[in-house]
């Protein structure tokens, strides 16, 4: 069939838009993991304690996840180009503020602002790509995203460790934030010149009350988990967690009432009535909470327990990253299609085997003088392979439980829960590790974290039996209309190695 002669020619500079979107996504991935190796440097420079470090790392993921859905709606109303430029400028400015932070309290506040800016920035990228690419080109674009973003996740701790250890210009840990400035400014200039102007839809209404409820619910949950260990778990911590449940329930009620009134909710209410989807939300929170938390504990163990430098600790994350890439490639290319949902059960079983191997390897490790990353690399790599098997397929199986017109809203919610789950993982695993590390028992802290991760994996494994047996075909995920939360939803990070 010949092409439609009346169709508008593709936008001339569309591939530059792809480059800008990739840069923005990689900046997000870098900032989610690059700070993991900065703990000792922050302690020495700003006097950061365990709780402060948990807030610096997890606070970014918290505000990012809590604001992602709202960010998509803002793009619908005010235009994706406008919100992308605003979010990118705010993210770059927040990075500068983080680098200039005079104390740990200021750094935490600036990290929360940086996550909020990321929530306004990230949902626009995929929508802009879908506006400027179509057909086979759009499929090719999504094919490029996965490997590139996977690389971003791998190099985060390595780049962060190298920058801190290099101590260029005497800036130390501040370089992990300053690296965003030239990248962000260049991306901002290119986007301002080449991303075409398209107006938003002024009829789209923003559910500010719903956005406030979900943000409050997330904060009420993460706050006591971060502070509880140091404070001795006073009554207010338990009251906060109970209040978070009430706030999440109020958010669900708000969404139903908003939809019943004929207005656009932040989340399509029908999603929350689908058992497989709600089970999937719990599975994502468990899985990514365990994955992000255990990676943080690995880095803390290497730096604090075994006195690795920041650069060495960054390289110490490579077995996990390489294992994750291998597992993801095997899952995506072979296992997910051949064995269906069973790949989500094989993955956690492999991770549990890796945790058991790592437990055994810790028996043979000596003090810092004799310890080498090779002592624990096999167990770490096996854990990574198991994680990769799940990461490459998890979103596809959960999305198989939703209708085509709900794909946009569903994907946005899954991405938000993934980010908030990571923040919860930082809080829980950080508290577990530091609870033992305060007595000098770093190996014991690592083992406690392995126990917690194993419990989360067993719970996740049980939930996988309630998910659909077949994944949603890849093409359907990318071409289904994005509704409910705008174009933010079809996020290819779901298949990237984290």
NUDO-63643 format. One line per field, with one value per residue (C-alpha): residue number from 1; residue in three letters; x, y, z. Coordinates in steps of 0.2 Angstrom, whole numbers, always signed. Example, Ala and Ser with C-alpha at 12.3 -4.5 7.8 and 13.67 -1.06 7.14 Angstrom:
<rs>
k	c(1	2)
r	c(Ala	Ser)
c1	c(+62	+68)
c2	c(-22	-5)
c3	c(+39	+36)
</rs>
This chain:
<rs>
k	c(1	2	3	4	5	6	7	8	9	10	11	12	13	14	15	16	17	18	19	20	21	22	23	24	25	26	27	28	29	30	31	32	33	34	35	36	37	38	39	40	41	42	43	44	45	46	47	48	49	50	51	52	53	54	55	56	57	58	59	60	61	62	63	64	65	66	67	68	69	70	71	72	73	74	75	76	77	78	79	80	81	82	83	84	85	86	87	88	89	90	91	92	93	94	95	96	97	98	99	100	101	102	103	104	105	106	107	108	109	110	111	112	113	114	115	116	117	118	119	120	121	122	123	124	125	126	127	128	129	130	131	132	133	134	135	136	137	138	139	140	141	142	143	144	145	146	147	148	149	150	151	152	153	154	155	156	157	158	159	160	161	162	163	164	165	166	167	168	169	170	171	172	173	174	175	176	177	178	179	180	181	182	183	184	185	186	187	188	189	190	191	192	193	194	195	196	197	198	199	200	201	202	203	204	205	206	207	208	209	210	211	212	213	214	215	216	217	218	219	220	221	222	223	224	225	226	227	228	229	230	231	232	233	234	235	236	237	238	239	240	241	242	243	244	245	246	247	248	249	250	251	252	253	254	255	256	257	258	259	260	261	262	263	264	265	266	267	268	269	270	271	272	273	274	275	276	277	278	279	280	281	282	283	284	285	286	287	288	289	290	291	292	293	294	295	296	297	298	299	300	301	302	303	304	305	306	307	308	309	310	311	312	313	314	315	316	317	318	319	320	321	322	323	324	325	326	327	328	329	330	331	332	333	334	335	336	337	338	339	340	341	342	343	344	345	346	347	348	349	350	351	352	353	354	355	356	357	358	359	360	361	362	363	364	365	366	367	368	369	370	371	372	373	374	375	376	377	378	379	380	381	382	383	384	385	386	387	388	389	390	391	392	393	394	395	396	397	398	399	400	401	402	403	404	405	406	407	408	409	410	411	412	413	414	415	416	417	418	419	420	421	422	423	424	425	426	427	428	429	430	431	432	433	434	435	436	437	438	439	440	441	442	443	444	445	446	447	448	449	450	451	452	453	454	455	456	457	458	459	460	461	462	463	464	465	466	467	468	469	470	471	472	473	474	475	476	477	478	479	480	481	482	483	484	485	486	487	488	489	490	491	492	493	494	495	496	497	498)
r	c(Unk	Unk	Unk	Unk	Unk	Unk	Unk	Unk	Unk	Unk	Unk	Unk	Unk	Unk	Unk	Unk	Unk	Unk	Unk	Unk	Unk	Unk	Unk	Unk	Unk	Unk	Unk	Unk	Unk	Unk	Unk	Unk	Unk	Unk	Unk	Unk	Unk	Unk	Unk	Unk	Unk	Unk	Unk	Unk	Unk	Unk	Unk	Unk	Unk	Unk	Unk	Unk	Unk	Unk	Unk	Unk	Unk	Unk	Unk	Unk	Unk	Unk	Unk	Unk	Unk	Unk	Unk	Unk	Unk	Unk	Unk	Unk	Unk	Unk	Unk	Unk	Unk	Unk	Unk	Unk	Unk	Unk	Unk	Unk	Unk	Unk	Unk	Unk	Unk	Unk	Unk	Unk	Unk	Unk	Unk	Unk	Unk	Unk	Unk	Unk	Unk	Unk	Unk	Unk	Unk	Unk	Unk	Unk	Unk	Unk	Unk	Unk	Unk	Unk	Unk	Unk	Unk	Unk	Unk	Unk	Unk	Unk	Unk	Unk	Unk	Unk	Unk	Unk	Unk	Unk	Unk	Unk	Unk	Unk	Unk	Unk	Unk	Unk	Unk	Unk	Unk	Unk	Unk	Unk	Unk	Unk	Unk	Unk	Unk	Unk	Unk	Unk	Unk	Unk	Unk	Unk	Unk	Unk	Unk	Unk	Unk	Unk	Unk	Unk	Unk	Unk	Unk	Unk	Unk	Unk	Unk	Unk	Unk	Unk	Unk	Unk	Unk	Unk	Unk	Unk	Unk	Unk	Unk	Unk	Unk	Unk	Unk	Unk	Unk	Unk	Unk	Unk	Unk	Unk	Unk	Unk	Unk	Unk	Unk	Unk	Unk	Unk	Unk	Unk	Unk	Unk	Unk	Unk	Unk	Unk	Unk	Unk	Unk	Unk	Unk	Unk	Unk	Unk	Unk	Unk	Unk	Unk	Unk	Unk	Unk	Unk	Unk	Unk	Unk	Unk	Unk	Unk	Unk	Unk	Unk	Unk	Unk	Unk	Unk	Unk	Unk	Unk	Unk	Unk	Unk	Unk	Unk	Unk	Unk	Unk	Unk	Unk	Unk	Unk	Unk	Unk	Unk	Unk	Unk	Unk	Unk	Unk	Unk	Unk	Unk	Unk	Unk	Unk	Unk	Unk	Unk	Unk	Unk	Unk	Unk	Unk	Unk	Unk	Unk	Unk	Unk	Unk	Unk	Unk	Unk	Unk	Unk	Unk	Unk	Unk	Unk	Unk	Unk	Unk	Unk	Unk	Unk	Unk	Unk	Unk	Unk	Unk	Unk	Unk	Unk	Unk	Unk	Unk	Unk	Unk	Unk	Unk	Unk	Unk	Unk	Unk	Unk	Unk	Unk	Unk	Unk	Unk	Unk	Unk	Unk	Unk	Unk	Unk	Unk	Unk	Unk	Unk	Unk	Unk	Unk	Unk	Unk	Unk	Unk	Unk	Unk	Unk	Unk	Unk	Unk	Unk	Unk	Unk	Unk	Unk	Unk	Unk	Unk	Unk	Unk	Unk	Unk	Unk	Unk	Unk	Unk	Unk	Unk	Unk	Unk	Unk	Unk	Unk	Unk	Unk	Unk	Unk	Unk	Unk	Unk	Unk	Unk	Unk	Unk	Unk	Unk	Unk	Unk	Unk	Unk	Unk	Unk	Unk	Unk	Unk	Unk	Unk	Unk	Unk	Unk	Unk	Unk	Unk	Unk	Unk	Unk	Unk	Unk	Unk	Unk	Unk	Unk	Unk	Unk	Unk	Unk	Unk	Unk	Unk	Unk	Unk	Unk	Unk	Unk	Unk	Unk	Unk	Unk	Unk	Unk	Unk	Unk	Unk	Unk	Unk	Unk	Unk	Unk	Unk	Unk	Unk	Unk	Unk	Unk	Unk	Unk	Unk	Unk	Unk	Unk	Unk	Unk	Unk	Unk	Unk	Unk	Unk	Unk	Unk	Unk	Unk	Unk	Unk	Unk	Unk	Unk	Unk	Unk	Unk	Unk	Unk	Unk	Unk	Unk	Unk	Unk	Unk	Unk	Unk	Unk	Unk	Unk	Unk	Unk	Unk	Unk	Unk	Unk	Unk	Unk	Unk	Unk	Unk	Unk	Unk	Unk	Unk	Unk	Unk	Unk	Unk	Unk	Unk)
c1	c(+0	+6	+8	-6	-2	-12	-3	+9	+27	+36	+44	+61	+70	+61	+77	+84	+68	+72	+90	+83	+70	+84	+95	+81	+77	+95	+97	+83	+91	+107	+100	+90	+106	+121	+120	+121	+140	+140	+136	+153	+157	+140	+144	+161	+156	+138	+138	+124	+118	+109	+92	+99	+106	+90	+81	+93	+92	+74	+66	+70	+61	+46	+42	+45	+33	+20	+20	+21	+3	-1	+13	+5	-11	-2	+5	-12	-18	-4	+5	+19	+32	+29	+29	+44	+54	+48	+52	+69	+73	+67	+77	+93	+91	+87	+103	+113	+104	+109	+127	+127	+118	+126	+120	+111	+94	+95	+101	+86	+74	+83	+82	+63	+62	+72	+61	+46	+54	+57	+39	+34	+48	+47	+29	+30	+44	+35	+20	+31	+39	+22	+17	+32	+34	+22	+22	+38	+48	+39	+43	+61	+61	+54	+67	+81	+75	+77	+95	+100	+91	+97	+115	+110	+105	+121	+133	+125	+134	+150	+150	+145	+159	+172	+166	+168	+184	+191	+187	+189	+192	+190	+171	+169	+151	+144	+150	+136	+124	+134	+136	+117	+121	+129	+118	+102	+107	+111	+95	+85	+92	+90	+72	+67	+73	+68	+53	+37	+24	+8	-6	-13	-31	-38	-54	-43	-46	-33	-39	-28	-37	-33	-15	-13	-21	-9	+6	+1	-2	+15	+23	+14	+20	+39	+41	+39	+49	+64	+63	+56	+72	+82	+67	+63	+46	+36	+17	+17	+26	+12	-1	+7	+7	-12	-16	-7	-19	-34	-27	-24	-42	-48	-39	-48	-65	-60	-56	-73	-82	-73	-76	-95	-96	-90	-73	-56	-48	-30	-32	-46	-56	-60	-42	-44	-58	-47	-40	-25	-20	-21	-11	+1	+3	+7	+20	+28	+30	+37	+49	+56	+57	+68	+78	+82	+84	+96	+107	+108	+114	+127	+134	+134	+142	+156	+159	+156	+159	+174	+181	+179	+182	+167	+175	+178	+160	+153	+162	+156	+139	+144	+141	+123	+120	+128	+118	+102	+106	+109	+93	+83	+90	+86	+68	+64	+71	+66	+58	+43	+36	+40	+34	+23	+19	+31	+46	+40	+41	+58	+65	+62	+68	+84	+86	+83	+96	+108	+104	+108	+124	+128	+124	+137	+150	+149	+155	+171	+175	+188	+191	+194	+212	+208	+191	+188	+173	+176	+172	+154	+153	+145	+130	+127	+127	+115	+103	+105	+100	+85	+80	+82	+71	+57	+61	+60	+42	+33	+24	+18	+10	+1	-5	-12	-26	-32	-42	-34	-41	-34	-16	-11	-18	-12	+6	+7	+1	+13	+28	+23	+21	+38	+46	+37	+41	+60	+58	+50	+64	+78	+69	+66	+83	+92	+85	+88	+106	+110	+102	+116	+129	+129	+136	+150	+141	+141	+140	+125	+117	+119	+112	+97	+94	+95	+82	+70	+73	+70	+53	+48	+53	+42	+27	+30	+31	+15	+7	+13	+1	-14	-7	-12	-4	+1	+9	+1	+9	+23	+15	-1	+8	+15	+1	-14	-21	-15	-29	-32	-15	-10	+4	+15	+10	+19	+36	+49	+59	+48	+59	+76	+88	+87)
c2	c(+0	+17	+31	+43	+58	+70	+64	+78	+74	+68	+82	+86	+87	+72	+62	+77	+76	+57	+62	+75	+63	+50	+63	+68	+50	+46	+61	+53	+36	+43	+54	+39	+29	+40	+46	+28	+29	+47	+41	+43	+59	+66	+61	+69	+85	+88	+77	+66	+52	+36	+45	+60	+48	+38	+54	+60	+44	+39	+57	+60	+43	+48	+65	+58	+44	+54	+67	+57	+55	+73	+78	+68	+78	+94	+90	+86	+103	+115	+106	+93	+105	+118	+106	+97	+113	+119	+102	+101	+119	+116	+99	+107	+122	+109	+100	+116	+119	+101	+104	+120	+113	+120	+106	+90	+98	+109	+95	+84	+99	+101	+83	+83	+98	+89	+73	+85	+93	+75	+71	+86	+82	+63	+60	+72	+63	+48	+59	+70	+55	+48	+65	+66	+47	+34	+17	+7	+23	+23	+4	+8	+22	+11	-2	+11	+17	+0	-3	+15	+17	+1	+8	+23	+12	+3	+18	+27	+21	+19	+37	+43	+33	+40	+58	+57	+48	+59	+75	+86	+104	+99	+98	+79	+73	+89	+84	+70	+84	+97	+84	+88	+106	+105	+90	+99	+116	+108	+98	+113	+123	+109	+106	+125	+126	+110	+103	+109	+120	+111	+118	+108	+105	+119	+108	+96	+98	+95	+85	+95	+87	+70	+74	+81	+65	+54	+65	+65	+46	+43	+55	+48	+31	+35	+47	+35	+21	+33	+40	+26	+16	+31	+37	+20	+18	+30	+31	+44	+33	+20	+34	+40	+23	+21	+38	+34	+19	+31	+44	+31	+25	+43	+45	+30	+37	+54	+46	+36	+52	+62	+50	+49	+68	+66	+74	+66	+57	+55	+37	+27	+20	+4	-1	-2	-14	-27	-39	-44	-26	-22	-38	-31	-15	-24	-35	-20	-12	-28	-32	-15	-11	-26	-23	-4	-7	-22	-13	+2	-10	-18	-1	+3	-13	-11	+7	+7	-11	-15	+3	+3	+20	+28	+22	+4	+3	+9	-4	-16	-14	-20	-39	-34	-23	-36	-50	-39	-36	-54	-59	-46	-51	-70	-66	-53	-64	-81	-86	-74	-80	-98	-101	-86	-81	-94	-82	-71	-86	-92	-75	-73	-91	-87	-72	-82	-94	-79	-73	-90	-90	-73	-78	-92	-81	-69	-83	-83	-65	-58	-40	-25	-30	-47	-43	-43	-40	-56	-64	-60	-57	-74	-72	-54	-58	-73	-60	-49	-62	-66	-48	-46	-60	-51	-33	-37	-45	-39	-24	-33	-47	-34	-24	-39	-38	-21	-15	-6	+11	+9	+6	+24	+26	+9	+12	+28	+21	+6	+18	+29	+13	+7	+24	+25	+6	+11	+25	+13	+0	+13	+17	-1	-8	+7	+5	-13	-11	+3	-5	-18	-7	+5	-10	-13	-29	-24	-42	-45	-30	-36	-53	-45	-36	-53	-60	-45	-46	-65	-62	-49	-61	-75	-63	-57	-75	-79	-64	-69	-84	-71	-62	-66	-81	-72	-55	-41	-41	-28	-19	-16	-8	+5	+9	+8	+25	+34	+40	+45	+51	+57	+51	+49	+31	+21	+21	+10	+10	-4	-16	-8	-15	-5)
c3	c(+0	-4	+9	+11	+0	+12	+28	+35	+33	+49	+59	+53	+70	+78	+82	+92	+102	+106	+111	+123	+131	+134	+142	+154	+158	+161	+173	+183	+184	+189	+203	+209	+212	+211	+229	+236	+237	+245	+263	+271	+261	+267	+285	+285	+276	+283	+298	+291	+301	+296	+296	+286	+273	+271	+268	+255	+245	+248	+249	+230	+226	+237	+229	+212	+214	+223	+209	+193	+190	+194	+182	+168	+170	+171	+154	+147	+152	+150	+135	+136	+129	+142	+156	+150	+149	+166	+174	+166	+172	+189	+190	+184	+197	+211	+207	+209	+226	+231	+226	+236	+252	+268	+279	+279	+282	+267	+256	+261	+257	+240	+236	+239	+227	+215	+215	+213	+198	+191	+193	+182	+169	+166	+162	+147	+138	+131	+126	+116	+107	+103	+96	+84	+80	+73	+65	+64	+69	+86	+89	+85	+97	+111	+107	+109	+126	+136	+133	+135	+151	+157	+154	+164	+179	+178	+178	+192	+207	+196	+190	+207	+215	+202	+204	+223	+224	+210	+221	+206	+210	+229	+226	+232	+234	+227	+210	+209	+208	+198	+184	+180	+176	+159	+154	+160	+152	+135	+135	+140	+125	+112	+119	+118	+100	+92	+102	+92	+101	+104	+115	+130	+133	+144	+147	+157	+176	+189	+204	+217	+232	+225	+222	+240	+247	+239	+243	+261	+262	+255	+267	+282	+278	+274	+288	+303	+294	+292	+309	+319	+322	+329	+340	+347	+338	+349	+347	+334	+322	+323	+322	+306	+298	+302	+295	+279	+277	+280	+267	+254	+256	+255	+239	+232	+237	+230	+213	+212	+216	+204	+190	+195	+193	+175	+179	+174	+190	+193	+192	+183	+197	+188	+190	+208	+206	+196	+208	+197	+195	+214	+217	+205	+214	+230	+220	+213	+230	+238	+224	+220	+239	+242	+226	+230	+248	+247	+234	+246	+260	+249	+246	+264	+269	+257	+262	+281	+285	+273	+271	+252	+244	+235	+218	+224	+231	+214	+205	+219	+212	+195	+198	+203	+187	+175	+183	+181	+163	+159	+168	+159	+142	+145	+151	+138	+123	+128	+145	+146	+129	+132	+150	+153	+171	+178	+174	+188	+200	+193	+196	+215	+217	+209	+220	+235	+230	+227	+245	+252	+243	+248	+266	+265	+257	+271	+283	+273	+273	+285	+290	+278	+276	+268	+260	+242	+231	+223	+240	+238	+219	+214	+226	+221	+203	+205	+214	+200	+187	+197	+198	+179	+175	+185	+179	+161	+162	+178	+171	+155	+166	+177	+162	+154	+168	+162	+147	+132	+136	+154	+149	+151	+169	+174	+168	+177	+193	+192	+189	+204	+215	+209	+214	+231	+234	+232	+244	+257	+254	+258	+274	+280	+274	+280	+297	+298	+293	+304	+319	+319	+312	+327	+337	+324	+317	+299	+293	+305	+298	+280	+285	+293	+277	+268	+279	+276	+257	+258	+267	+254	+240	+247	+248	+230	+224	+232	+224	+207	+206	+206	+190	+172	+165	+149	+147	+136	+119	+118	+104	+113	+128	+117	+105	+117	+120	+136	+146	+164	+168	+151	+140	+155	+157	+144	+153	+145	+161	+166	+155	+159	+171	+187)
</rs>
